[in-house]
Amino acid sequence: PPYKILDKNLQGEHCGSTAMRNLLESKKLSKLKYYICGHLHEARGQEERDGVKYYNVSSLDRTYQNINPITVINYEN
């Protein structure tokens, strides 16, 4: 995930990609509506920022146990 967006580990530290965050802030992806990732298992969830819906859809926990339900995203055009 991008830095500071659904990227906190169990210690509460942000560990997402600063390069991706910089790309998103550069507005080169101005038509982006959805951003979907599945890493950082403990940061699973969703949020919306500036009209972009961000999803961390990891179904595994930190020990790779399949504990979370599959995420279904209804696409809105």
Secondary structure as GFF3:
##gff-version 3
##sequence-region A 1 77
A	DSSP	alpha_helix	18	25	.	.	.	ID=ss1
A	DSSP	beta_strand	34	37	.	.	.	ID=ss2
A	DSSP	three_ten_helix	41	43	.	.	.	ID=ss3
A	DSSP	beta_strand	45	49	.	.	.	ID=ss4
A	DSSP	beta_strand	52	56	.	.	.	ID=ss5
###
